[in-house]
Amino acid sequence: MQQQMQWQEVKGIKTAGLQVLETAWRGWSRGGALPSRSLFDPMDFPELLPWMLLGEITSPAVGTKRSYDVMFRYLGREFERYFNASNMTRVHLSGVGAPYTERWFAVYDSVMRQQQPHYFTGSPFGTGYEYLPLEMLALPLAKAEVPEVGFVLCAFGRLEIV
């Protein structure tokens, strides 16, 4: 059960659309700096748009153990469907509730710490869609020209059931 609850970090991704997105992200970086959110145009990735989640890094909620929180700025319709997340735009991760809060903070913690693309596999948890294997590409983006993570873009691809 614990294994199913957490996203499992992996070494790479297989979905072609996610690979294209990662290649674009690497091209936005100048001199090794974190790419700015302003360089990302979601309309450049129409096949991934329904499977995207864009979170803005914000100040933490009072009484939380982390130095940041995440406000969901955009949730694609497929993400909303399979993760039972409709009406979650502008909601903070700290307010989502257990066990989902820690499941997702673990993803953001990894990206915030290393400021590099991260790859995960897993399935929606507690939504009735646990049978759906997914891979996730999590990409850090800077706010304007500030050299720290201001946004994290998560994009998903469906894995083939073997």
Backbone torsions as a table, in degrees:
resi	resn	phi	psi	omega
1	MET	NA	-45.5	179.0
2	GLN	-59.9	-41.8	178.6
3	GLN	-57.2	-42.6	-177.7
4	GLN	-70.6	-31.1	-177.7
5	MET	-70.1	-34.2	-174.2
6	GLN	-95.6	149.7	169.1
7	TRP	-75.4	136.4	-178.9
8	GLN	-97.5	120.8	179.4
9	GLU	-72.3	136.7	179.4
10	VAL	-129.0	172.2	-173.6
11	LYS	-83.9	-18.1	-177.1
12	GLY	-166.5	-179.9	-179.7
13	ILE	-123.1	156.4	-177.1
14	LYS	-110.3	-28.6	-174.9
15	THR	-67.0	125.5	-176.5
16	ALA	-57.9	-44.2	-179.5
17	GLY	-61.3	-37.2	177.7
18	LEU	-69.3	-36.0	177.6
19	GLN	-65.1	-38.8	177.6
20	VAL	-64.0	-43.3	178.6
21	LEU	-62.0	-44.1	179.3
22	GLU	-64.2	-40.9	178.0
23	THR	-61.4	-42.2	177.3
24	ALA	-62.1	-45.0	179.2
25	TRP	-56.5	-45.2	-179.6
26	ARG	-64.4	-33.1	177.8
27	GLY	-71.8	-24.2	178.9
28	TRP	-76.2	-20.5	-178.1
29	SER	-73.2	133.8	177.8
30	ARG	-116.2	119.3	177.8
31	GLY	61.8	31.2	179.4
32	GLY	80.6	1.0	179.4
33	ALA	-74.6	153.9	177.2
34	LEU	-63.9	128.6	-179.9
35	PRO	-62.4	144.4	178.6
36	SER	-78.6	145.1	175.7
37	ARG	-57.2	-32.0	-177.8
38	SER	-64.3	-18.9	178.7
39	LEU	-82.2	-16.1	-178.4
40	PHE	-90.0	118.0	173.4
41	ASP	-113.1	109.1	-176.9
42	PRO	-58.5	-25.2	-179.7
43	MET	-69.5	-12.6	175.2
44	ASP	-75.6	-9.1	-176.4
45	PHE	-131.9	60.6	-172.7
46	PRO	-60.9	-32.3	-179.3
47	GLU	-72.6	-23.5	179.1
48	LEU	-93.1	-20.2	-174.2
49	LEU	-49.8	-43.6	178.4
50	PRO	-66.7	-17.7	-176.2
51	TRP	-107.5	20.3	-178.0
52	MET	-104.7	153.8	174.9
53	LEU	-139.4	120.4	178.0
54	LEU	-113.0	120.2	179.4
55	GLY	-114.0	133.8	176.2
56	GLU	-96.3	132.5	178.0
57	ILE	-77.0	126.9	-176.9
58	THR	-128.3	177.0	174.5
59	SER	-64.8	150.9	-177.6
60	PRO	-73.0	154.4	172.7
61	ALA	-71.5	151.7	179.2
62	VAL	-60.4	133.9	176.4
63	GLY	83.6	7.2	177.8
64	THR	-91.3	157.7	-176.6
65	LYS	-88.6	-7.2	-179.5
66	ARG	-99.5	160.5	-179.2
67	SER	-87.9	6.4	-179.0
68	TYR	-151.8	168.0	170.6
69	ASP	-133.4	175.2	179.8
70	VAL	-130.8	125.7	173.5
71	MET	-103.7	127.7	-179.4
72	PHE	-75.6	114.6	-179.6
73	ARG	-90.2	-35.6	-178.6
74	TYR	-147.0	134.4	173.0
75	LEU	-130.6	120.8	178.5
76	GLY	-67.8	157.6	-174.0
77	ARG	-64.2	-33.8	177.6
78	GLU	-72.1	-37.8	174.4
79	PHE	-60.9	-48.1	179.0
80	GLU	-56.8	-43.3	-177.7
81	ARG	-64.5	-56.0	-172.3
82	TYR	-77.1	-19.3	179.5
83	PHE	-108.4	11.4	-178.3
84	ASN	46.6	53.5	-172.0
85	ALA	-121.0	25.2	178.1
86	SER	-66.6	151.4	-178.8
87	ASN	63.7	29.6	179.5
88	MET	-104.5	-2.5	177.5
89	THR	-62.5	135.3	-178.1
90	ARG	71.9	12.9	174.1
91	VAL	-91.3	144.4	177.2
92	HIS	-89.6	142.1	179.8
93	LEU	-57.3	-37.7	-178.6
94	SER	-61.6	-20.6	-179.1
95	GLY	-97.5	1.3	-176.8
96	VAL	-71.2	-38.2	177.7
97	GLY	102.4	159.0	-179.6
98	ALA	-70.8	149.6	-3.9
99	PRO	-88.6	3.6	-173.0
100	TYR	-69.1	-36.7	-177.5
101	THR	-56.4	-52.0	-178.2
102	GLU	-68.8	-33.6	178.3
103	ARG	-58.9	-44.1	-177.2
104	TRP	-83.0	-35.3	176.7
105	PHE	-60.6	-32.5	177.9
106	ALA	-60.3	-38.6	176.9
107	VAL	-65.3	-51.4	-178.2
108	TYR	-63.2	-38.2	177.9
109	ASP	-56.8	-45.7	-179.5
110	SER	-61.8	-46.3	-177.9
111	VAL	-67.6	-42.3	-179.3
112	MET	-63.7	-40.5	-176.9
113	ARG	-67.4	-46.0	-172.6
114	GLN	-99.8	-17.3	177.7
115	GLN	52.7	40.5	178.7
116	GLN	-136.8	164.8	174.4
117	PRO	-58.8	142.7	176.0
118	HIS	-127.6	148.8	-177.0
119	TYR	-123.4	136.2	-178.4
120	PHE	-138.6	157.1	168.0
121	THR	-126.9	157.2	179.5
122	GLY	165.0	-167.5	-179.3
123	SER	-141.2	159.0	172.1
124	PRO	-56.4	141.2	-176.3
125	PHE	-115.7	131.4	176.0
126	GLY	69.4	26.2	-176.4
127	THR	-121.0	-6.5	-174.0
128	GLY	91.5	-3.7	-179.8
129	TYR	-113.8	28.9	-178.5
130	GLU	-63.1	-17.5	-179.8
131	TYR	-77.0	-7.9	-172.9
132	LEU	-92.4	102.0	-179.8
133	PRO	-77.0	130.6	-178.1
134	LEU	-128.3	155.7	165.3
135	GLU	-118.0	151.0	-177.0
136	MET	-128.8	135.2	171.4
137	LEU	-107.5	122.5	179.2
138	ALA	-113.2	120.9	-175.0
139	LEU	-120.5	127.7	175.5
140	PRO	-80.8	143.1	176.4
141	LEU	-134.0	145.1	179.7
142	ALA	-89.1	154.0	170.3
143	LYS	-82.9	124.1	-179.1
144	ALA	47.9	-124.4	-178.9
145	GLU	-108.4	16.7	177.9
146	VAL	-74.3	128.4	-172.6
147	PRO	-81.9	34.9	176.6
148	GLU	-132.4	164.0	-176.8
149	VAL	-67.0	122.8	177.1
150	GLY	-114.6	-21.2	179.3
151	PHE	-143.6	154.5	170.0
152	VAL	-130.4	124.9	177.4
153	LEU	-100.5	123.5	174.6
154	CYS	-112.0	129.2	177.3
155	ALA	-128.1	144.9	-171.6
156	PHE	-121.7	149.5	173.9
157	GLY	-132.8	142.2	178.1
158	ARG	-80.8	131.3	177.0
159	LEU	-89.8	148.5	176.1
160	GLU	-68.8	135.8	175.9
161	ILE	-83.6	121.9	-175.9
162	VAL	-98.2	NA	NA
